[in-house]
Amino acid sequence: PVLNDPDGGVRRWAVWALGRKEDLRATVAIIAKLEDSDANVRCAAASALGRIHDQKVVGLIAIRLADPHPAVQLAAGDQLAQHIPEDLLRPEDWRIVPLAMRLLESPNPALSRNAVIILGRVSDQSYGAGIDWLDTSAQQRREVVDQWKTWYAASAPARREAQRPATN
């Protein structure tokens, strides 16, 4: 009942509480809240799913990188950049990489920083690693973004191959 409360704050705390349990049975209820009309509920859902280390949720979190609300993008990015184990990210890289590439040029430096970290985690590349993204010049950030764009363009054939269905 509280997950469907008319008050978004109540729904947000209910999602948060479910996520604290780290229970796979709660996953279905949390996933449903990724589409909630309240951005704070979607943030809580993305964060809660980040605690559930299961391959099935990684792509769902990644989709929130394209959420219309920057706070939801940040919540999803934080999970993918810091909390989801790399071995769960790698099989999803063909879905995550294009979404992270879009965030690279975000005017919000926290979003673009998350994109750099996510791309590094899924690609084994290190463009921008070791720099303080939030305290660096626009020129340095531009150089890193350009390096990632070059990498992305060069990796297009491999991404297409990874997306191609297997044939027998």
N, C-alpha and C positions, 0 to 999 in steps of 0.2 A: 504493500500500500504506500509506503513512504517514497518508493522509487517513482511513483506517479502523482505525488503530491503537487497541487497547483503552485506551490512556492518553490521556485528554482533553488533557493538556499537549502531547503529541506532535501530536495533531490540530490544536490551536490554532496551534502554530508552523508547521505545514504550510500551514494556511489563510493565516496571516500572510505566509509566503514567497510563496505564489501571488499574493496581493494586491499585493505589492511589485513584481511584474513588470508590473503594469498591462496585462495581456494579456487581450484579449477571449476567447481560447480557454479561459482558466482560469475564466471566469465560471460555467460550468455546474457545475464542481466546487465552487466557493465557494457558489453558490446552494444546493446540496444541504446544505451545512453550516449554513445558517440554521435547519434543523430538528434539529440535533444535540441529543442529550440533555444535553450539558455547556454550561452558560451561557457559560463562557469561550470555547468554540468558536464559539457564536452571536455573541458580541461581536466576535471576530476576523473572522467572516464579514461582519458588518454594516460593520465598519471597512474591510475589504478591498474590498467592493463600492463603498464611497464613493469609492474611488480610480479606479473604472472609470466614466468619464463617458459613460454610455449610458442612454438613456431607459428601456430595458427593466428596469434594475435599481432605478430610483427607487421604484417601487411596492413592490418586494420589501423594500427597506430600510424603507419607511414601515410596512409590516405589523409590523415588529419593534418599533414604538412600543407595540404592544399585548402584547409578550412578557411572560410572568409574572415574569420576573426584572428588577429595576430596572437592573442593570448593562447588560443587553442593550438596554433602552429608552434608556439614556443613550448607549450606543455608536451606536445608530441615530439618535437625536436629534442627537448631535454631527455626524454626517455630513450630515444634512438641514439643520442650522442653519448649518454652516460650510464644508462642502466640496463639496456638490453645486451645480453652477451653477444660478442661478435659472431660466434658460431650460429646464432639464430638470425643475425642480420645478413650474412653472406648469401644464403639461398634466396633471399628476397631482394638482392641488390638491383635486379633489373626493374623492380617497381620503385625502390627507394631513390635510386640515383636521379631519375628525371625530376622527382619532386624536390630533392635537395638542391639540384641545380637551379631550380626556379627561385629558391630562397637565398642563393648566394648573393644576389644583388639587392636584397631587401634593404630599405633605408634603416631598418631596425638592426643595429649591430649584433644584438643577441641572437636574432634569427639567422643572420648570415654566418655568425660564428658557429652555431649549431650545424649549419649546412657543411661548413668546412670539416668539422669533426666527424659528422656522419659519413661524408664522402671518403675521408681518410680511413674510417673503420671498415667500410665495405670494399675499398679498392686497393688497399696496401700502398697507396700513394701518400706523400707527406707534404703536399703543397700547403703552406701556412702553418705547419706544425711548429710549435715552439714560440710562436709570436703571441703576444697578448692582443687578441683581436679587438678587444674593447678599448685598448689604449695604444693604438697604432695609427699611423697616418692613412689618409684616404688613398694616397698613392700606393702604399704597401698593400692595402686591402685590394686595390684594383689589380696589382700585379698577381696576387694570389688568385683572384677571380679569373683573370686571363689564363693562368696556368691550368685551372680546373676546366675552363672552357676548351682549351686545346686538348686536354686529356679526354674530355667527354666526346669531342668530335672524332678523335682517333679511336675511341673504343666502340663506336657505333656498330661496326661489323660484328664484334663479339656480343654485344647486347642483342642484336637481331638474331644471331645464332642461338643464344640462350633462350629466347622467346619462341623459337620455332618448335612446333610439336615434334615429338620423337616419331620416327617412322620405322616400321618393321620390315 
